[in-house]
Every structure is written in C-alpha cells, then in structure tokens.
Amino acid sequence: MTTTSSSLLDPRVLQNIGKMELVARQVMDGFVQGLHRSPHVGFALDFAQHRQYVPGDDLKRLDWRIYAKSERYYIKQYEVSTNLRAHLVLDASGSMAYRGKNDALSKFRYGQFLAACLGYLVLHQQDSAGLATFDTQIRTFIPAKSTPAQLMRLLRALDDTQPAGESGIAPILHEIAERVSHRGMVIVISDLFDQAPALIEALHHLRHKRHEVLLMQVMAHDEIEFPFRNWSLFDDLEQPGRRLKLDPALTRRIYLENLANHMKAIGDAAGKLQVNHVVLDTSRPFDAALTDYLAIRMGRK
C-alpha cells in the first residue's frame, strides 16, 4: 500500500478516542466485568520480551542476568492477563472495496480505520487485542495479546491487506468461534453481504461459545439509498469481469425491499441473541461515528 501503518492512527482522532472506553457487558473468563484501573495490581503478569534500557525506566525491571552476560542493560516487559480479549474480524472481500461517488473512503478503508482505532483503544486499556482478516478464508490471524509490540503488529497486518475476492462471512465466523478458545469480545467489521440465515446461524455459534459479539456493518451511502437514476453499468467487485447493465428505475424498489428484509432479519436476530448491531454509513466520518457509538455504549448519550 502507499500508506504507512502510522497513517491509520491520526493523533487528532486518538485524542477523542482515548477518552472513550470499550467495556465488556458480560463477564469474561476468570475476571469480573468492567475496566481495571490498576492493571498491574491483582492480575497475572507473563513475561513478553526484553528491550534496551532508556533513562527513566523502572530500575526494578532491569534483567541483571543479561547484564552479567553482556554488560548491557535490558528491561523486562510483561503481558498483563486481563479481563477482556477483543478479536477484531475485518472483511477484506472485494465488495468492501466499493467507494461511493461522494464518499471520502471505501468501505474497506473505513473498516481499516475502525479496526486500528478499536485496537488502539483496547490496548490503551491494558486489555488484549487480536485481528483476523478474511474473504472466503482467513488471510491473517493474530491472537489477542496485550504486549507492547501488539499495536504495531495489528497496524502492519491491516496495512498489508487489500480487499479482493469473494466473501464467505458465515463460515469464517464459525471458524472464529472454534478457533478462539477463551470467551471474549468478537468485533465483526463487514458489510454483511451474505445470506441472512447463514449469518444468524454463525452468530448463534459465537454466542454458544459465550463470546460477546459486536456487529459493525459498514455500508456506502449509495448502498443504503440507491440514488442511481439513469441506466448504469454495475461491476461485480467479487467476480472481476462480471457486469450488469440495469435501469435503476426498475431495480430500485426491489433492491431496497430486499435490503430492508436483510437488515431486519439481522437486526431481529441480533436483538434476540443480545448481539450489538450498528450500521455505519461511510458518508459520515468514521471517527465521529465511532465516538458516538462508544458514547452510547458507555451511557453518555
């Protein structure tokens, strides 16, 4: 990609996001619900890695064994066992490459920013964050950790991913349900273009495994409103070379009815399963949409 991983985290955005919290609404494995304000007190610490000492570091964390061998100062860094493991699941199929005529970002780029900010927020809370990207199969899988290097690992993986290929969301969610052993929070960022019954069955599987699920449905404004008026040539982004020439005047009503039925089926199932479902329109800045969503989740709005 032409961008660098750091471009996914704008300091101005982080200033607002950093004031928010992503709190689990259900009890995670072995710990009580809620954020921990003192993560190094009363929680298990597992050694993660060494890094070279710099002035200002806590001298208690110097590794004297390494100094005895190399006469160099190194600091021990630890991973904190926390009450939240958040697994970001980002759709990287071809349909996510769509960008509306008046939208600043494609659905996939919008999703990249969401995933980067949520990963930052979770790690900033001293919780664990992981990532999976997928089309018809999982392309990248990074287990949830809270190590100091985890954020850059997530950002590099996000930046190295390009949207392409067909989508298979439901089978992927089934695989995630089996692959993630400890119950945690599964945050799905996708346009959810799959058969509703198959998606709902996959949500049942995730909930059966006791995961808390957040569905962040990213859609272009064009897909929500279908504003086309003249004969148009529509490209299939998941099957290159496949095109349809349609008269929007004849297609619009059927499309909007099908979309409404699809959204209602997912929304109704999400309500019954206590799955949090939010629709994000890419015509709205992602940081404003995310901040509002988190504020509502925290009860500030």
N, C-alpha and C positions, 0 to 999 in steps of 0.2 A: 504494500500500500504506500501511498505517497505521504501519509501522515505518520507521525510517531505516536507511541503509546501515551506519551505525556499529553498529547492533544485531546485525549478523551477526558481529561480532568482539568477543567478551567477553574483557576483559583476563585473567580467571582462566583461560580456555581457552588464550589465546595464551601464557600463562606456561608451560604444559605443552607446547603445540605448538612453541613457539620453541626448545625443547631438542632437537627431532627434526630429521631430515634426510630429504629426498626425493632419493635418489641414483639416477641413471640406471644401469641394469645393462648397457646396451650403449653402444658408442662413438657419440657424437653427431658431427655434421658438423664436421670440421676440428679437433676437440679430443679429448683423451684422456678416458676415463671418470673420473668422480668429481667431488667438490666442489672448488672452487678457494678456498683460504683467503685469498688476496690478489688480489681481482678486478681491481684497478687496475694490477697489475704483469704485463706479458707478454700482456695482452689488448687488443684494439682498442677504442677509445673513439670513439663517434659523438655529435656534438652533438645534444642533445634539445630544450632550451628555456632561457630565461632566467628568473630570479626575482630579486626585490629583495634586496639585501644586508641581512643582520642581523648584529649584533655576534657575533663568534665564528667567522664563516665564514672559509674559507681565502682570504687576500688574493691568492694566486696565481691564483685563478679569477675575479677581477674582470675585467669586459669594459671596457677603457679606451676603446674606440671609442664605445661607448654613452655613457660618461661625457663624452667630448669633445662629443657632440652634445646631450646632455640635462642634463649636470651632475648626474646621478643614478647611484648605484652599483648595478650588477646583476651577479649571479653566473651564470657559465655552468654548466649542468647537462648531464651526458652520459649516454648509454645505453651500457651495457657489453655487448660481444659475448661471450656466454658459451657454455658447452658444453651447456646444457640449455634447450630451448624446450618448455615444458609447455602443452598445449592442453586446457583443461577443456571437456568437452562435456556439457551438462546437459539432460536430458529434461524438457521443460515441457508434455508432453501431459496430457490430462485424467486418465488413470489415476494420475498422480503426485499428484493432489490427495487421494487416499484417506488417511484417518487412522483407525487402529484405535480401538476404543472405549476401550482402556486406554493408548493411546499419547499422549505429550505433543506430538508433532509429526506433521504429514502427511509423506508420502514426499517431496514436493517441498520442503517447508521443511527437512527433514533434508538433502536434497541441496543446498539453498542454503548451509546452514552448512558442509557438507563442501567445497563449491567455494570459499567465502570463505576458509576456513582453509588449504586447499591453495594457493590463490592467494597468500595472505599468506606461507606458508612458502617457496614458490618465489621470490618477490620478495625475501624476507628473506635468501635465499641469494645474492642478486645474480644470479639467473637470470631468464629471461623467462617470462611467463605470459600466456596469451590465453584467450578464452572464446567458446563457441558455445552458444546455447540453441535448442531446436528442438521442433517437433511433427511435422507431415508435411513441413515445410520449415524451413530455418534462419531463425530470427527475428532473432537478434543474432549478429554475428560481429566479434570484437575480435582483431586479430592479436596474436601474442605479442610483448611488449616488456618491457624492464626499466627504463622511465623512472620517475622519481619519482612521476608522477601516475597510473601504471598501476593501482595497487591501488584507488584511489577510482573509477576508470573501471569496473573489474570489479564493484565493490560496487554502484555505481549501476545497472549493467545487470542484476545479479542481483535487486536490489530492485524494479526496474521490471517484472519478468516475473511473470506469473500463469499457473498451469497450466490449459490448456484445449485442446480439440480432440483429434482422433485422433492416433495415433502412427505414425511410419514410421521406425524406428530404422535398419534396414539401409541404405536409400537415403541417409540422412544420413551414415552412416559412409563410404559410398562417396564421397560429395561431399567430406567432410573429407579423405579420403585423397588426392584430386586437388587440393584447394584449398590444403593445407599443403605448400609446396614443399620446405622443408628438413626432413630427418628429425628427429623429436623424440619427445616423450612425449605420447601421447593418453590422457587420463583420462576415461573414459566413466562418467557417473553417471546410472543409469537403472534401472527395474525390469526392463528387457529383455523386456518383453511384446511379442514379435514372433516370427515363425516361425523356429525354430532353424536350419534350413538356410540361410535368407537372412542371418541374423546371422553365421553361420560363414563364409559367402562374403565378407561385408563385412570380417570380421577378417582373412581371407586377403589382402584388398586392402590393408589397413593395414600388414600385415607385409611384403607385397611391396614397399611403398614404404619399408620399413626403419624404420617407426615402432615404438617401444616402446609397448605398449598395457596400460593398467590398466582392468579392468572392475570398477566398484564397483556391485554390484547391490543396490539399496535396495528392501527389501520390508517391508511391515507384518507384524506378528506374526500377524494374522488370516489373511493370505495364505499364510503358511508352515504354520500349524497347522490352519486351517479349523475354528475352535472352535464354529461355529454348531450349534445343536441343534434349534430349533423352526423351523416354516415361516417363511421370511424373504423379504422383497422386496428384490431386488438391483438397484441403479441402475447403468446404464452411464454412467460418468463421461466417456467419449469421445463418446458419442452421446446428448445430453440428451433425456429423454423416453422412452428405451428402458428397459423394466423387465422383470424376470423374477421370478416367484414360484416358489420352489423348496423342496423338502423336503430339508434338509441330510443327513438320514439316508440318503437315496437317492443324493445327489450327492457326499458327502464322499469315498468310496473312489475314485470315478472322477477327481475333481478332484486328489486327492493323487497318484494314479498318473500323471496327465498332467503335473503339476508336477514330479514326480521324474524323469520321462523328459526333460522340457525342461531341467531343471537338469543332468542327467547329460550330455546332448548338448553343452551349452555348456561344462561343466567339462572334458569329454574333449577337445573341440576346443581349448580354451584351453591345456590341458597340452601338446598336440602342437605348437601354434603358439608356445609359450613366451609366452603372454599371461597376465598376473597377474589372477586372478579371485577376488574376495572378496564374500561375501554379507553385507550389513549389515541387521540386524533393527532396525526403528525403535523397538522397545520398549526398546532399550538406548541410553543417552545417546551422542550422536554423538561427543562429544569422547573418551570412553573407548574407543569402537570405533576411532576414527581413530588415537589414540595407540598402542593395542595393535597395530594393523595396521602402523604405521610402525616400531614397535619390532621386530616380527618381520622386516620388510623389511630393517632395519639389522642384524639378527642379535643383537639384545639379548634375544630370548626364544626 
